[in-house]
Amino acid sequence: MSQLAPHEIDLGTQSLDDIEGAVETWKRQALPEIEASLLTEAQKQFTQEIKKPESQL
């Protein structure tokens, strides 16, 4: 996964709304990348299973 820009959250000075907003922003950036990574890995595993000779199943 690529390096996402860190989000500075100061729990002492930021409001709950600010913190929730920062979390939502990070989720919008990170989740699509995580999904794509998982899908790619699943496709690789599926392809490896398909390519195995039947005698190994």
Secondary structure by P-SEA (a helix, b strand, c coil): cccccbbbbccccccaaaaaaaaaaaaaacaaaaaaaaaaaaaaaaaaaaacccccc
